[in-house]
């Protein structure tokens, strides 16, 4: 199969593939132990080889000692921006929901929370999450602090 891409399209494709690869395998300690990760790396090597042979050396470089192609640091920074933006957005969407659950459980107790009517629980959680969303929109995470932390334990993770 042959696909004809412009250099701009190849950059977009490599960006998408690298982002997908990162999402799927960034948490693996040993990429070589996961057959799917190995298969994905083989495909990525084919794309890197094509890019390198098309003189896209600002995107891809070759490491002779390893016999493999890699994205350049500049290109990695290019696509990591998208991942960081995504992660930030996910956090800002997820944290209010988790805090609302925590707060409601603290208010009513875990048993009452579990047995609460789904509609009632949903309405309460939505209201509580909205308060956090408003706070984060206005102040980001600047005003988030741990309270009631023993000063001698600050900075230590138990």
HUURJO-V10967 format. One line per field, one symbol per residue. burial: 1 if it has 24 or more other C-alpha atoms within 12 Angstrom, else 0. A space follows every 10 residues. Layout:
BEGIN
burial = ???
END
This chain:
BEGIN
burial = 0000000001 1011101110 1100100000 0000001000 1001101111 1100010011 1100000011 1100110010 0000000000 0100111011 1011000000 0010000000 0001100111 0110000000 0000000000 00000000
END
